[in-house]
Amino acid sequence: MVSKRIHELEYAIRDIAVVANEIQQKGKKIYHLNIGDPVIFDFKTPEYISKALSDATFAGQNYYVDSLGVPELRKEICSYEKSKNDIDINPRDIMITSGVTEGIFFLLAGLLENNNEILVPGPTYPLYINYSRFFDGNPIEYRLDETNNWEPDLEDLRNKITDKTTAILISSPNNPTGVLYDTKYVKEIIDLAGEYNIPIISDEIYDQIVFEKEYVCPVTLSEDVPIIGLNGFSKAHLATGWRLGYMYFYDPHDNLLELKNGIEKMARARLCANSIAQFAAIEAFRNPGPHTVDMVRKLKERRDYSFQRLKQIEGISIINADGAFYLFPKLNLEEFPKWNSDREFVVELLRETGICTVYGSGFGDFGEDHMRITFLPDIEILREVYDLFEDFLK
Ligand SMILES: Cc1ncc(COP(=O)(O)O)c(C=O)c1O
């Protein structure tokens, strides 16, 4: 016996790995392009950050810390947000979480019940859909328009606001499309939220991984619309396995006080986030290092290479990514009559070539007929992957 809520939980990014493991056990080489983890490729956690983690454990900082996070770390995050994004957040309005994942869990637990709705981009990072349902909420996808560079379709967004809408999610740079919403769209979403008195959730985990365009933090575009920001250490600081993130509340008129107090209760109930990772993160903020900029430079080359290769494949259309580390090509399945769905395509690609990607429908209804592929590996590996991919289609 298992509850309905667990029975129905799905997470395509890792579910596909189950098929990959099966095939790997038969001795086939697998290319793990399904998961956005830079650390399994040639992006390593900087030594000084690892050293700070080991120093923390040897210094005996292995105890439960404040449920909201180590105070010095919360202060460092405020300074960082001020210097990078020019926003003023009070340490009291920051909460350290076990990855952005826990932040999403807390927020949706606090906002949703009885089929309340949350507006999420479509396609979207699947956790927003899955956790919304887990809490008896209803994730409603607003369309990202593939014919307009995956920018949000504001008409669609407006039409989907109801009296059950509890929040609008902005996830930019977006997973899986890679779009960095143009500032004018972000501003319009915030204005729309203001008009209907709805808070914004802003998932900013890829804010430092942008290529040509400049990232603009949504808070700088809001006068009094409350925004809950989510960010973390997994991607920019190459520490995916440490499970460390944070949530901040920009809430000039205290509209979200009840929600914030509720989430703080949840944080206390789970004791605290990883203590030694928090002490190491203080060091990462005080001494920023070149690792993020180096990663973005390498990623840009890898994105360009992957984009060029995919663009040349017949039956595939593709929009380039502004940020993050994914491409989300469209599979024109009428040109590939052998496969009835993106899922069938992706599973057979995996079985035949060992290339593990994620089927687009795992990212919600608007993801159908697509696949997500990461460009994290180095060019040599990417060359092998795209050669195999082309052979497979031939
Ligand atoms: C948009 C988005 N949000 C959140 C996460 C989870 O991040 P964390 O490792 O901080 O839990 C991911 C991971 O891929 C992501 O793509």
PDBQT file of the ligand as one rigid body, heavy atoms in Angstrom, charges set to zero:
ROOT
HETATM    1  C1  LIG A 401      14.876  25.265 -12.734  1.00  0.00    +0.000 C 
HETATM    2  C2  LIG A 401      15.482  24.432 -11.655  1.00  0.00    +0.000 A 
HETATM    3  N1  LIG A 401      15.138  24.667 -10.374  1.00  0.00    +0.000 NA
HETATM    4  C3  LIG A 401      15.638  23.931  -9.374  1.00  0.00    +0.000 A 
HETATM    5  C4  LIG A 401      16.521  22.898  -9.615  1.00  0.00    +0.000 A 
HETATM    6  C5  LIG A 401      17.030  22.085  -8.436  1.00  0.00    +0.000 C 
HETATM    7  O1  LIG A 401      18.168  22.667  -7.911  1.00  0.00    +0.000 OA
HETATM    8  P1  LIG A 401      18.876  22.212  -6.541  1.00  0.00    +0.000 P 
HETATM    9  O2  LIG A 401      20.036  21.359  -6.920  1.00  0.00    +0.000 OA
HETATM   10  O3  LIG A 401      19.307  23.510  -5.919  1.00  0.00    +0.000 OA
HETATM   11  O4  LIG A 401      17.873  21.505  -5.728  1.00  0.00    +0.000 OA
HETATM   12  C6  LIG A 401      16.921  22.607 -10.907  1.00  0.00    +0.000 A 
HETATM   13  C7  LIG A 401      17.840  21.490 -11.176  1.00  0.00    +0.000 C 
HETATM   14  O5  LIG A 401      18.132  21.120 -12.274  1.00  0.00    +0.000 OA
HETATM   15  C8  LIG A 401      16.380  23.398 -11.957  1.00  0.00    +0.000 A 
HETATM   16  O6  LIG A 401      16.712  23.162 -13.225  1.00  0.00    +0.000 OA
ENDROOT
TORSDOF 0
